[in-house]
Amino acid sequence: MTVHVEEHIWITMSDGVRLGARLWLPEDAEQSPVPAVLEYIPYRKRDGTRGRDEPMHGYFASQGYAAIRVDMRGTGESDGHMADEYLKQEQDDALEVIDWISRQPWCSGNVGMMGKSWGGFNSLQIAARRPPALKAIITAYSTDNRYTDDIHYMGGLLLNDNLWWGTIMLAYQSRPLDPKIVGDEWRDRWIERLEKLPFFPALWLEHQRYDEYWKHGSVCEDWSAIQCPVLAIGAWADSYTNPVSRLLENLQVPRRGIIGPWGHIYPQDGVPGPAIGFLQEATRWWDHWLKGKDTGVMDEPMMRAFVSDTIEPTGTRTTTQGRWVGEAAWPSPQISTRSLHLGAGKELGNAAGKPAVLNIRSPQSHGKAGGEWMATGCPGEHPTDQRLDNGGALVFETTCLEDDLDILGAPIARLRISADSPVAQISLRLNDVLPDGRVTRVSYQVFNLTHRDSHENPEALEPGRFYDVAIKLNDCGYRFAKGHKLQLAIATAYWPMVWTSPFDATLSVSVAESALDLPVRAAGDGIPVRFEAPTHGPSTPITQVDPGSVRRWTEQDHETGINTYVTEGVGGLFGEGVLRFDEIDTELSHSLRRELTIRDNDPLSAKYVLTQTYEMGRDGWRIKIESRTEMRSDKDNFYLTGELSAFENGVAVKSKAWDQRFARDLI
């Protein structure tokens, strides 16, 4: 089928603001209207996601759909101002966009919405607003709860990626409008955008508990609001996996879930592999709900999940061995709980052991082997050999397994625990001990113990008092092979993934009342699962101008006691290098360096500095954005600073600076 591409069209909102869009149409859509598929995100359809958009939306158009990629208000060439993530204005605009699409002569009136990450979030949020033309959604790597499962907080603790992502957003939102689209007014509109630029990491640091800010846009607040069918996608190497299980369990609409071995990458390009024919699978979903065809998609298991075989504990991994399994219902009757009890001799066994209290106070740099919170396909991003961190943890271990053991779902640690300070954190790791002694992290969780009863109303700990806490680790699908051992590692820090607590706390674990519950899956593959091989539409022409580089390393200064963790991407943030989109003659270069430092005996020594350069343009139009952000804390406050400068053809255009303080809220 011949596809026609409209490079840029305007969609005018009721307040006069115009949103920019890119449109892929079957050639005969004006004569024979077709359903539409919408992706609605802030990442610039012209030069930001062009390389990803072209082969995906072009494929959908080749299958008889109008595919439309819309830039949100205040992003790309769209008019207006984007003040924050997931605002009501964003949703209101989407409702108008969907209505506009449904009334176009090339549209049959039926609209589907899809997206990954931000686009997955707002697909759920818009579905909860129930626009009449929206008939189904696909949500990939998204969340039902913006506080517990997003890039800002985890387990009631501040993720250091809050500053990383906020800093990246400063660069993204400082990019200018393309004069080839908007003409001579581009500069004035760019300067206006720079003047209104929010200090993104500060917006999110201001809300340290689950308050109304986070509840807005968290669809878990009212599952019944979503009335259209939902296909939810997750991935074990990604950070947005847990919501898939909750969506399947709590939604009351037709729904299906797929969880693969990948990182934060659409499954047709999924790394670590194996990638799947996701575009064909998505088309089956759209054909069923938007065209009324019986594609058999609702005969598939409710949950299709990849159960990994043994994973080598190496930072760079391109593929994963394992198999797909199908569960007819979720929660699945094929999964039962097996409890392993913590013992006084640091064993994990089938029966409760003798009473004993074991203590742990980890070095503040504990967590070096943790890898990235969110894998994106970069070298070195995965967890490495956990023996590096086990030396600073309280480690419980089984004997060698006599048979293979499959788990699918969320392990739960039930602990009786006390702390010697009013605020303390705990990190938990479920590990696989290989026969040669290497240790692979299978699942983990970090948790702020002041949030033991509620993320909404945390309470300080009473030092020395024991509390019973149940901490759910991240969902996982994994086979512990015969001859391997299981480990549960307990620590009091997880740097550089999460910010430190204000005290160098010691935790005490009463082992006789503590256990690890495993979601054990019955032997066998269950319902057969099969995916087609990956396919794509035509790619947009891209030239790699420079391969760039990605590095990550740690250092320990034995004189000062300072531990340093550095990641550095030069030319391409995710290892893609410096690129030129040939059709629009636009080059992009994005470099970012993260440096996190801490002393092992002083949580208040933590410091985080990011330096970033974003360059884009063509001959005669060269833009550069430079920024630096920094975070530190004392016992009572967080301190956040930032500075940004924008240049046109080497001449400074605008500079901004921020210096903010936030009281610590039991964190």
DAQUI-V859347 format. One record per residue. N is the residue number from 1. D_LAST is the distance of its C-alpha to the last C-alpha in whole Angstrom. Layout:
n: [N:N]
d_last: [D_LAST:D_LAST]
This chain:
n: [1:2:3:4:5:6:7:8:9:10:11:12:13:14:15:16:17:18:19:20:21:22:23:24:25:26:27:28:29:30:31:32:33:34:35:36:37:38:39:40:41:42:43:44:45:46:47:48:49:50:51:52:53:54:55:56:57:58:59:60:61:62:63:64:65:66:67:68:69:70:71:72:73:74:75:76:77:78:79:80:81:82:83:84:85:86:87:88:89:90:91:92:93:94:95:96:97:98:99:100:101:102:103:104:105:106:107:108:109:110:111:112:113:114:115:116:117:118:119:120:121:122:123:124:125:126:127:128:129:130:131:132:133:134:135:136:137:138:139:140:141:142:143:144:145:146:147:148:149:150:151:152:153:154:155:156:157:158:159:160:161:162:163:164:165:166:167:168:169:170:171:172:173:174:175:176:177:178:179:180:181:182:183:184:185:186:187:188:189:190:191:192:193:194:195:196:197:198:199:200:201:202:203:204:205:206:207:208:209:210:211:212:213:214:215:216:217:218:219:220:221:222:223:224:225:226:227:228:229:230:231:232:233:234:235:236:237:238:239:240:241:242:243:244:245:246:247:248:249:250:251:252:253:254:255:256:257:258:259:260:261:262:263:264:265:266:267:268:269:270:271:272:273:274:275:276:277:278:279:280:281:282:283:284:285:286:287:288:289:290:291:292:293:294:295:296:297:298:299:300:301:302:303:304:305:306:307:308:309:310:311:312:313:314:315:316:317:318:319:320:321:322:323:324:325:326:327:328:329:330:331:332:333:334:335:336:337:338:339:340:341:342:343:344:345:346:347:348:349:350:351:352:353:354:355:356:357:358:359:360:361:362:363:364:365:366:367:368:369:370:371:372:373:374:375:376:377:378:379:380:381:382:383:384:385:386:387:388:389:390:391:392:393:394:395:396:397:398:399:400:401:402:403:404:405:406:407:408:409:410:411:412:413:414:415:416:417:418:419:420:421:422:423:424:425:426:427:428:429:430:431:432:433:434:435:436:437:438:439:440:441:442:443:444:445:446:447:448:449:450:451:452:453:454:455:456:457:458:459:460:461:462:463:464:465:466:467:468:469:470:471:472:473:474:475:476:477:478:479:480:481:482:483:484:485:486:487:488:489:490:491:492:493:494:495:496:497:498:499:500:501:502:503:504:505:506:507:508:509:510:511:512:513:514:515:516:517:518:519:520:521:522:523:524:525:526:527:528:529:530:531:532:533:534:535:536:537:538:539:540:541:542:543:544:545:546:547:548:549:550:551:552:553:554:555:556:557:558:559:560:561:562:563:564:565:566:567:568:569:570:571:572:573:574:575:576:577:578:579:580:581:582:583:584:585:586:587:588:589:590:591:592:593:594:595:596:597:598:599:600:601:602:603:604:605:606:607:608:609:610:611:612:613:614:615:616:617:618:619:620:621:622:623:624:625:626:627:628:629:630:631:632:633:634:635:636:637:638:639:640:641:642:643:644:645:646:647:648:649:650:651:652:653:654:655:656:657:658:659:660:661:662:663:664:665:666:667]
d_last: [56:56:53:53:50:49:47:46:46:45:44:44:41:43:41:43:40:42:40:41:42:43:46:47:50:53:56:58:55:57:60:58:54:51:48:45:42:39:36:34:31:31:32:35:38:41:39:35:36:40:40:38:40:43:44:42:43:46:47:46:48:51:50:51:48:47:44:42:39:38:36:33:34:33:33:36:39:38:38:36:32:29:26:23:23:24:26:28:31:30:31:34:35:35:37:40:40:41:43:45:45:47:49:51:54:53:50:51:49:46:43:40:37:35:32:30:26:26:30:29:26:28:31:29:28:32:33:32:34:37:39:43:43:40:42:39:36:35:31:30:27:25:23:23:19:18:14:14:17:17:16:13:11:11:11:7:6:8:11:13:16:14:16:19:20:19:22:24:24:25:28:29:29:31:34:37:39:42:46:48:46:46:48:48:46:43:42:42:40:38:37:36:33:32:32:30:28:24:21:20:16:16:17:14:11:12:11:8:9:13:15:18:18:17:19:22:23:22:25:24:24:28:29:33:32:33:37:38:38:35:35:32:31:29:29:27:27:25:21:23:24:23:24:28:28:26:28:31:31:30:32:36:37:39:37:36:34:34:32:33:32:31:29:28:31:34:36:39:38:35:34:34:37:39:39:41:43:40:42:45:42:41:45:46:43:44:48:47:45:46:50:51:52:51:50:48:45:44:46:43:41:38:36:37:35:35:35:35:37:36:34:34:31:32:30:32:34:36:37:36:39:39:40:39:39:40:39:41:38:34:33:36:38:39:35:35:32:33:31:30:30:28:30:30:32:29:31:31:34:35:35:33:33:34:31:29:26:24:22:20:18:18:18:15:18:18:18:21:23:21:23:21:19:22:25:28:31:30:32:29:27:27:25:28:29:26:28:26:23:24:25:22:21:23:25:27:30:33:37:39:39:42:42:40:37:35:32:31:28:25:24:22:21:22:20:21:18:17:14:15:12:10:7:8:9:12:14:18:21:24:27:31:33:36:39:39:36:33:30:29:26:26:23:19:16:12:10:7:9:8:9:12:15:13:11:13:12:9:10:10:12:15:16:19:19:19:18:20:17:19:17:19:20:21:24:27:31:32:35:35:38:41:41:37:34:31:28:24:22:19:17:13:13:14:15:16:15:11:9:8:6:7:10:13:13:16:16:19:21:24:26:29:26:25:26:25:27:29:30:34:36:40:42:44:43:43:44:46:43:45:44:46:46:44:46:45:47:49:46:46:48:45:46:44:44:42:41:38:35:32:31:28:28:26:27:26:28:29:30:27:24:23:22:23:22:24:25:28:30:33:35:34:30:30:34:36:38:39:41:44:44:48:49:47:47:44:42:38:36:32:31:27:26:23:22:19:19:17:19:19:18:16:12:13:16:14:16:17:20:22:26:28:31:33:37:39:42:46:49:49:45:43:39:36:33:31:27:25:21:19:15:14:11:12:10:10:10:10:14:16:19:22:26:28:32:35:38:41:44:43:42:39:39:35:32:29:26:23:21:17:15:11:10:6:5:4:0]
